Amino acid sequence: MISAIKNQRKQADKLKKDFSPALLDFGPVQIYLARHFGFCYGVENAIDIAFRTIEENPGKRIFLLSEMIHNPLVNADLAERGVRFLQDTKGNPLVNFDELTADDVVIIPAFGTTLAIEAKLKAIGITTEKYNTTCPFVEKVWNRSEQIARKGYSIIVHGKPSHEETRATFSHSAANTPTVVVNDMQETIELAKYITGEKPLEQFYTVFKGRYSEGFSVERDFQRIGVVNQTTMLASDTQAISDYLKQVMIQHYHLTAENIDERFADTRDTLCYATNDNQSAVHGLLQTDADLAIVVGGYNSSNTSHLVELCEEKLPTFYIDAADKILSEKEILHFNFHTKQELSTVDYLPSKEPVKILITSGASCPDAVVEEVIKKVVSFYKVERTIDEIIETDI
């Protein structure tokens, strides 16, 4: 079903200009499906490499550095096939590296990894090039960082400090230039006060402990800066952080549009196309007058949580990772990513007809899971039209 919908939308909108949702009108329940959602190129590529690695290495021990992607079904499938995880998503060891041998296979996940871990694996005799599934859009950020580092800029990474991708990007950036990580605008505003001297410079090392590169000098390394990001952050947030820091540099150093590049690098947007498309599609989705939204994806998925964040601004939103979290037409289990707790909500479906539901999913969520969610919701209503009929006539 999902493939048919995506193919039809792609043919009708080859330039990706239309961000309006697809309507699946079942009568008593209407499903509005985001124009773009689910697997991106980087995720598909990573999964293909991982399963090909299993096929090509019968009898060998195969390890994943950490979760392949932030989706429990995909990771469980790999584990069932004998793949073991070396670390959890925070980088805590699950298998001691001392247990590895040169005969073992280690797959680098889509988020990439740090230079230190690459060196550790190389020292053991494990080559990772063939089984490196790092997303090309993550590598694009690393390349952009290296480019501006050569021009003498320090780098500020907008990302979640504990996220695998941010740790990897920080590592690659710090190898070339002074680097610091900010999580959000509030932290950026605080960081700017060290640039302008509003706060004692020595406090920086306490406030941002563990998030700046070795040898970082507040006095020296904030004189020329550029901003890059974890590719799954909210585009609007990264742009706002970049714009804010640019204005800080203009005011502090009395710059103009003609000479701003003396102090602030034009990095443009480093978000990947899929993150942009999925977030833009949610903005289009939210133009619909609906009763609630369901967002499907792994609970530790950064890009999915940002889709939830956008939906929450407008209407009741339920973040689930599988169809079985919809317990009945009366009760749903859903994740609060702010408190990191799974909650139960009763009477989540309004007692009216038609009920209008917005649905989207994160970049690491298989389409099959979204399809199961739609079928589960539709099963609660007496509908006269099948999904096939709707696809043939309405999409």
Secondary structure, DSSP 8 states (H G I E B T S, - for coil): -HHHHHHHHHHH-TT------EEEE-SSEEEEE-SS-S--HHHHHHHHHHHHHHHH-TTS-EEESS-SSS-HHHHHHHHHTT-EESB-TTS-BSS-GGG--TT-EEEB-TT---HHHHHHHHHHT---STTB---HHHHHHHHHHHHHHHTT-EEEEES-TTSHHHHHHHHHHHTTS-EEEE-SHHHHHHHHHHHHTSS-GGGHHHHTTTSB-TT--HHHHTSSEEEEE-TTS-HHHHHHHHHHHHHHHHHHHT--TTTGGGTB--------HHHHHHHHHHHHHTTS--SEEEEES-TT-HHHHHHHHHHHTTS-EEEESSGGGB-SSSEEEEEETTTTEEEEEES-S-SSSSEEEEEEE-TTS-HHHHHHHHHHHHTTS--SS-HHHHHHHH-
